[in-house]
Amino acid sequence: MPAVRKFKNYQEIQAFLEELEKTTTARFITQRISNKRHFELEGDDVTSLKGHKILWQDCQETASPSVEFDGTPYVNIGWMVKECHHGPDRQRRAKEKKKQRHRPGDHDYSNKGRARKKIQMSKKQACPATIRIRAIMKFPDFKVDSYNNKLMKRKISRNLKQAFANRDTIQKSLVYLVSYPSVNDHKNHLTGEFAGFTQRIDQRLVTRIKELVADGVRNVSEMKRHLLISVKNDLCPDQDIPRTNRRFFPLDKDIKNHMDIAINSLKFSKDDQQNLESLVEKWQESYPEDNFFLRTSYDTTTNGNIPSEDFLFDLKVCPPSLFHLCAN
């Protein structure tokens, strides 16, 4: 049976889940959610009970995490379900259709590239481990002594609705219930230290790579050193994270791939000639005394969309600005 904990806000849940993933070397992805805004609410944001049913406890035995009767009425605000990233493959049919479309025939000469050999078709292994989150709003000023007193519950429910209609000051308590699995609840895949081999790089490290690329870092070894410092000082301070966990210790090729993505995002265009045109415009504004001449391959043909071989870039600068230009 999964364990259940209570939290006061979603920020506390995020910190708890992050620590849970670190200690268990697991990773959970959001599979379903009622609405993202439901997890950004404060107590004063709920000003109406329209569309909400006043409840006293969960009547369904399968409800998880369940709300036990404590005499306080509540309404459901939102819910979220997170699955282990080795959970059910919900894109299986789409993958099978795609595989059928790209299946080579007897004389398939159009496929010039070599197909990548996949040892494992998918990381999805139907792991049943899930995290369920419920957000409820409780009203401590409206209580009953017994769950079986139906007359009193109906009366208090009417009083609560009338108080909202009159815009009266009502004490509200926003509660988040989280049911989470243990390590033993994970099935059909590796757990513990070896589970780190299947982890994807942490999104905060991806953001850090973008920042460092913008600052001029282009060497993988140098980038790796910066990331190690970020993990040690910012992401996992005073924690012994195994080096096999690729979430915090990605491979060189993963770092290189994210660096390439970051570099391409800084370019004006994927076309190098268009990038050079953009740079020449900036240089002309910054160094008006210098002479720049650029003729792209698109300028020398009758059809501007067809490139030719007559690309030319000429630059004449005076020594002072040459120093600044090279420095930039």
N, C-alpha and C positions, 0 to 999 in steps of 0.2 A: 504494500500500500504506500503510495507516495506521501512524503512529508508535506506539511502545510505551514506557511508562515504568513504573518500579517505585516503590512507596511503602510506608512502614512502618505507616501507620494511615489511617483513612478521613478524619480531619480534614485531613491533607495533600492528599488527593484533592479534597476540597471547595474548599480554597484554590486548588489548581491549576485546577480547572474554572471557578471564578469568574473567575480571571485570563484563562483561555482565552476565555470568553464576552465579557469586556471588550475584549480585543484584536481579536477577530474579529467583534464585534457579532453574535454568534450566541446562540441559546438552545436548551438541550437539556432534554427532559422525560423522566422515568423511564417507560419503556414496560413493562418486565418486571423482576422481582426475585425471587430465590429466597426470601429472608426478611430483613426489616429487622434482625433480631437478629444475623444473620451479619456485619453491618458494625459491630457494637458490641462484638465479642468482643476479649478480650485473650488472650495466649498461655496463661495459666494456666486460662482458661475451658474449654479443650479437655482433658477428663479421660478420654475414651474414644474408641476408634476404631470403635465400633459404628455400622454404617451407612455407614462410609467405606471406600473402596477405596484401598489403598496403591499409588501410581503412581510412575513414574520419569521419564516424559516423555509428551507428548501423542502418541497414535497416530493421531489424525485430522488430516488436512491442513487441514481447514476450521476447526479450533479457533482461536479468537481471543479474547484474546491467547494465543498458544501458549507452552507451557513446554518449554524445551530441556533436554536431559539434561546434568546437571552432577555426577552420582554421588550426589545427595541425594534420598532418598524424600520424597514429599509426599502430602497428601490435599487434596481440594477442600473448601473451607468454604462458599463462596457465590458468587453471580454477579449481575450487574446489567447491563441494557441501557438506554441512553439514546438517544433519537432527537431529531433536529432538530425544532423545533416546526413546521416546514413539511414534515414527513415524511408518510408514507402516512395517508390518512383512514380510520381503523379504525371510524368510526361512519357510514360512507357509507350502508349499507343502512338503518340506523335513521333517518337524515335523510330518505332518500327516502320511507320509510313515513310519516313525520310530514308531509312535504310533500303526499303523496297525501291524508292525512286532512284537511288544512286547505285543500285546493284549493277555491276558491269556485265555486259553481254558477251557473246562469243567473239564479236569483232568490235571491241570498244577502243577505237583509235583516238577518240576525242580527249580522253583523260590522260594528259601528258604528265601530270605530276604524280609522284609516288604517294600512295595512301599511307597514312600514319598507322602503324600497327598498334592496336590497343590490346594490352594484356587483360585488362578488366574493362568491360563495356561501360560500367557505371559504378559510382561509389555508393549508390543507394542499395541498402541491404535489408529493407523492411524492419528497421529497428523500431520497437514500440515505445521507446522513451520519449515522453512529451512533458512540456511545462504548460500549465494552464493558469491564466491570470484572470481574476475577476475584480472589477471595480464596483463598489457599492456605496451608497450614501445612507447613513444612519441618522436617526433623529432622536437623540437621548431624552428630549423633553416630553416625548409621547411614549409612555410605556404601559404595559399591562402585566398583571401578576401571573396569569395563567394562559397557556396557549389554547386551552379548551373553552375559555370564556369568549364565545363568538360574538355575543352582544356587545361586550366591551371593546373588542377589536374593531367592529364595524363603527362604533361611536368614535373611537380615537382616530380611525382612518378618515371619517368625515371632518373631524376637527382639524386634522393635519392638512387636508385639502383646502379647507376654509381659511386656514392661516396663510397658506400660499396665495390664495386668491385675494386676501386682504393686505398682502405685502407686509405681514407681521415679521418681527425679528424672530428667527428660528435658529436654534442651535443645530448645526450640521456637522457630521463627522464623516469624512471621506476615508474609506478603508479599502486597501488592496489585499486580496487573498491570493497567495501563490502556492500551487502544488508543484513539486519538483521531484524528479526521480533520483535514485541512488545509482552508484556505479553498477550495481548488480542488475539494474533494470535495463541496461543496454544489452542488446542481443545481436548476434550475427556479424559482429565486427570487433576489431581489436579495441581494447580499452587500456587505460593507464599510459605509461610512457610511450609505448609504440604507437598509440593512437595519434601522436603528434605528427607522424609522417603524412597523414591525410589532411592536415589542417591547411587552410588557405591563409595568406598573409593578413595580418590585422589591418583594418581600415585606417587606423591612426598612423600606422607605419607608411601606408600608401600616401596619406596626406603629408607626412614628413618628407617622403621622397620628392613629392611635387615642390615643396618649399625649398629643399636643398638644390634641386635642379634649377629652380628659378634663381638661386644664389650663385649658380655657376658650377656646381659639382657635376662632373661628367665621368669620373672613374668609379668602377664598381667596387673596388677595394676601399676607396675613400668613403663611398656611400655606405658600405657595410659597416665601417668603423663608426660612422655617425649614428647608424641605426642601433648598434650595440649600446652606444651611450644612451640613446633615448629609451631603450628597453630597461637598462639598468637604473637610470635615474628617474624616469617619468612613468613608464607603463608598469613595471614590476619592481619597484624599490623594495629592497630587503626580502626578496623572494627568490628561491632557487628553482628557476624554470629549466627543465631539461633542454639541452641543445637539439634534441630530436624534434622539438615542437616547432614546426615550420610557421606557426602563426606569429611567433616572435623572433625566430631565427630562420628566415627564408633562404632558399638556395640562391646562388649567384645568378642563375638564369632568370629566376623570378624577379630579382632586383633589377636586372638588366631590362626585362620586359616592361616593368613599371617605369623605369627611367626613360625608355623609348617613348612610351605613351605620354609622359610628362613633357618631353622635349617637343614632340609633335604638337601638343596642345599650346606651346608657346609660339609656334610658327604662325605667320600670317596666312599661309596657304601650304598645301602639300606640294605645290609646284615651286621648285627652288628659284625659278626666274621671277615669279610673282613675289616671293620673299625678298629677293634682291631689289625689285622695284620699290617695295615698301621701305627698305633700308635706305635706298638712294634718296627718297623723298625726305626722310628724317635727317640724313647727312646734309642735304642741301639747305635745310632750315638751320641746322646747328653750325655749319661751316660755309657761310655765303661767299667767302673769298676763294674757295676751292672750286675746281671744275670737275663735273661728273658727266660722263656720257654713257648711256646704256641703250643698246639696241638688242631687244629680245628676238628670239628666233621667230616669234609670231609676227613681227613687224615687216618681214621681208618677203612675204608670200601674198598672193592675190586673195587667198582665203585665210583670214586671221586665225582660224582654228587649226590650221595645219602647220606644224613647226617645220623650220628649215635648218640648215647647218650654219647660218650666218649670225650666230650670237656673238655680241661684242660688248665688253665693258671696259671703259677707259677712265682712269682716275689721275688727276693732276692736283697735287696739294703742295702747300708751302710747309716747311719743316715743323713749325709749331703745331699746326693742326694735324699733321701726320702723326705726331706723337700721341695726341689725344685720340685720334681715330683708331690707332693700333691698340691703345689702352682699352678702348671700349669694345 
